Amino acid sequence: MIHPFDTAALPATPWKNGGGTTREIVCQPAGAGMDSFDWRISIASITQAGPFSAFPGVDRVIMLLDGAGVRLQAAGIDHALDTPGQLFAFSGDLALDCDLLGGTSTDFNVMARRSRLRAEVQVLHAASPIPATPRGLVLAVRGTWHLQAGAHDLHCTSGSGLWWDLPTNWQATPLENQAQLVWVCLHDV
C-alpha cells in the first residue's frame, strides 16, 4: 500500500527532556512502541543541547535538513552534522551528546531494528529509478519531484513524500533545478 504524507501536517511531539520535538512520519508495525518498532522514520527539530536517546539494537541514519546543524559526540565519535543532505549512520546503542552549532536544527531520522531490517538511505539530485523493495520511503527535500510507478503518478513538493509497504518500482524525476529527494529502502536481514 502507498501512504502519501506532508511533513507540515504531522503533529509535533515534545521530547521528554525539553530539547526539541519529533514529527513521526511512519512507525512500523503500526502501534509499536519505542522498544518494539521494526522501523521508524521521523523529522526532529533540536532546540537545545543535550543527550540523544539510546535505542539498543537499532541502527540509525540522520541527515541535516535545515539549520546550522549539530555536533554529535560519544566514545570514539565526534561528528559535525553541518551540511544539508549529508548522511551520518551510527548505532542506536550509543548514548550520544548533541551540541547545537547555531540555532534550531531540523534533521531527518531513520531507525531500523538491526535483527530484522537494514536501512539504505540515498540522496537523489537527478532522475533515477528506485528499485522495488518490500518497504521504503521518499521525501522531497527541495523542489518538486514526479514519482511514477504503474498506475501511480504523483507529484511531491518540498516537505511531502510517500512511504510504501509493498514492493513497488518507482521512477523519480526532478521537475526543478537543485531539487533533492531522500530515498529510504528497508531490506530484510
C-alpha positions as CSV (number, residue, x, y, z in Angstrom):
1,M,0.0,0.0,0.0
2,I,1.2,3.6,-0.7
3,H,0.9,6.2,2.0
4,P,1.4,9.9,1.0
5,F,2.3,12.4,3.7
6,D,3.0,16.1,4.2
7,T,5.5,16.9,7.0
8,A,3.8,20.2,7.7
9,A,0.6,18.3,8.7
10,L,2.3,15.9,11.1
11,P,1.9,16.6,14.8
12,A,5.0,17.7,16.7
13,T,5.6,15.7,19.9
14,P,7.8,17.4,22.5
15,W,10.8,15.5,23.8
16,K,10.8,14.4,27.5
17,N,14.0,16.4,28.1
18,G,12.5,19.6,26.5
19,G,15.3,19.8,23.9
20,G,13.2,19.5,20.8
21,T,10.2,18.0,19.0
22,T,9.6,15.0,16.7
23,R,7.2,14.7,13.8
24,E,6.8,10.9,13.2
25,I,6.3,10.1,9.5
26,V,5.9,6.3,10.0
27,C,6.5,3.7,12.7
28,Q,6.0,0.0,11.8
29,P,4.4,-2.2,12.8
30,A,1.5,0.2,13.4
31,G,1.1,1.0,17.1
32,A,4.5,-0.3,18.0
33,G,6.2,1.5,20.9
34,M,9.7,2.8,21.1
35,D,11.0,-0.6,22.3
36,S,9.2,-2.7,19.7
37,F,9.2,-1.0,16.3
38,D,10.9,-2.6,13.3
39,W,11.5,0.7,11.6
40,R,10.7,4.3,12.3
41,I,11.2,7.5,10.2
42,S,10.8,11.0,11.6
43,I,11.8,14.6,11.5
44,A,13.3,16.2,14.6
45,S,13.7,19.8,15.5
46,I,16.5,20.2,18.0
47,T,16.3,23.4,20.0
48,Q,18.9,22.9,22.7
49,A,22.0,20.8,23.6
50,G,21.5,17.5,25.4
51,P,21.7,13.8,25.1
52,F,20.2,11.7,22.2
53,S,18.1,8.8,23.5
54,A,19.8,5.4,23.1
55,F,18.0,2.7,21.1
56,P,19.7,-0.6,21.8
57,G,19.5,-3.0,18.9
58,V,18.7,-0.2,16.4
59,D,20.8,1.2,13.6
60,R,20.3,4.9,12.8
61,V,20.9,7.3,9.9
62,I,20.5,11.0,10.4
63,M,20.6,13.8,7.8
64,L,20.5,17.6,8.3
65,L,17.6,19.3,6.6
66,D,17.8,22.8,7.9
67,G,19.7,25.0,10.3
68,A,23.4,25.2,11.3
69,G,23.5,21.6,12.4
70,V,24.7,19.7,15.4
71,R,27.9,18.1,16.8
72,L,27.4,14.5,17.9
73,Q,29.8,13.0,20.4
74,A,30.3,9.7,22.3
75,A,33.3,7.4,22.9
76,G,35.1,7.3,19.6
77,I,32.7,9.6,17.8
78,D,33.0,13.3,17.2
79,H,30.9,14.3,14.2
80,A,29.7,17.6,12.9
81,L,26.4,17.2,11.1
82,D,26.5,20.6,9.4
83,T,25.8,20.1,5.7
84,P,22.2,19.7,4.5
85,G,21.9,16.4,2.7
86,Q,24.9,14.9,4.5
87,L,24.1,11.4,5.9
88,F,25.6,10.0,9.2
89,A,25.0,6.4,10.2
90,F,25.6,5.3,13.8
91,S,24.5,2.6,16.3
92,G,21.5,3.5,18.4
93,D,23.2,1.6,21.2
94,L,25.3,4.7,21.8
95,A,24.1,7.5,24.0
96,L,25.3,10.5,22.0
97,D,25.7,14.0,23.3
98,C,24.4,16.7,21.0
99,D,25.5,20.3,20.8
100,L,23.9,22.9,18.5
101,L,26.2,24.6,16.1
102,G,23.9,27.5,15.8
103,G,20.2,27.9,16.4
104,T,17.5,25.2,15.9
105,S,18.5,22.3,13.7
106,T,16.0,20.1,11.8
107,D,17.0,16.6,11.0
108,F,15.6,13.6,9.1
109,N,16.0,10.3,11.1
110,V,15.8,6.7,10.0
111,M,15.8,3.9,12.6
112,A,15.8,0.2,11.8
113,R,15.9,-2.7,14.2
114,R,19.1,-4.5,13.1
115,S,17.9,-8.0,13.9
116,R,15.0,-7.5,11.4
117,L,15.9,-4.8,8.8
118,R,18.8,-2.9,7.2
119,A,18.1,0.6,6.0
120,E,19.8,2.1,3.0
121,V,19.5,5.9,2.6
122,Q,20.4,7.9,-0.5
123,V,20.0,11.5,-1.6
124,L,19.0,12.0,-5.2
125,H,19.6,15.1,-7.3
126,A,18.8,13.7,-10.8
127,A,16.2,11.4,-12.4
128,S,16.6,7.8,-11.1
129,P,14.8,4.5,-10.9
130,I,14.0,3.3,-7.4
131,P,14.1,-0.5,-7.4
132,A,11.4,-2.5,-5.7
133,T,11.9,-3.2,-2.0
134,P,9.3,-4.6,0.4
135,R,9.1,-1.2,2.2
136,G,10.5,2.3,1.7
137,L,10.0,6.0,1.7
138,V,10.8,9.1,-0.4
139,L,10.7,12.7,0.9
140,A,11.1,15.7,-1.4
141,V,13.6,17.8,0.5
142,R,13.9,20.6,-2.2
143,G,11.9,21.3,-5.3
144,T,9.2,19.2,-6.9
145,W,9.5,15.6,-8.0
146,H,7.4,13.4,-10.3
147,L,7.1,9.9,-8.9
148,Q,5.7,7.2,-11.2
149,A,5.0,3.5,-10.6
150,G,2.5,1.7,-12.8
151,A,-0.9,3.5,-12.3
152,H,0.6,5.7,-9.5
153,D,1.5,9.1,-10.9
154,L,2.3,11.6,-8.1
155,H,4.0,14.9,-7.6
156,C,5.8,15.6,-4.3
157,T,6.8,19.1,-3.4
158,S,9.3,20.1,-0.7
159,G,8.2,18.6,2.6
160,S,6.0,15.9,1.1
161,G,6.5,12.3,0.2
162,L,5.2,8.8,0.5
163,W,6.0,5.5,2.1
164,W,5.1,2.1,1.0
165,D,4.8,-1.4,2.5
166,L,4.6,-3.5,-0.7
167,P,7.3,-4.0,-3.4
168,T,7.0,-1.1,-5.9
169,N,9.3,0.1,-8.7
170,W,9.4,3.9,-8.9
171,Q,10.8,6.3,-11.4
172,A,11.8,9.6,-9.7
173,T,12.2,12.7,-11.8
174,P,13.0,16.2,-10.6
175,L,10.9,19.0,-12.1
176,E,13.2,21.8,-10.9
177,N,16.9,22.6,-10.8
178,Q,18.5,22.0,-7.5
179,A,15.8,19.5,-6.5
180,Q,16.7,17.0,-3.8
181,L,14.9,13.8,-2.8
182,V,15.8,11.4,0.1
183,W,15.1,7.8,-0.6
184,V,15.0,5.1,2.1
185,C,15.0,1.4,1.3
186,L,14.4,-1.2,4.1
187,H,15.7,-4.6,3.4
188,D,15.0,-7.8,5.4
189,V,18.1,-9.3,7.1
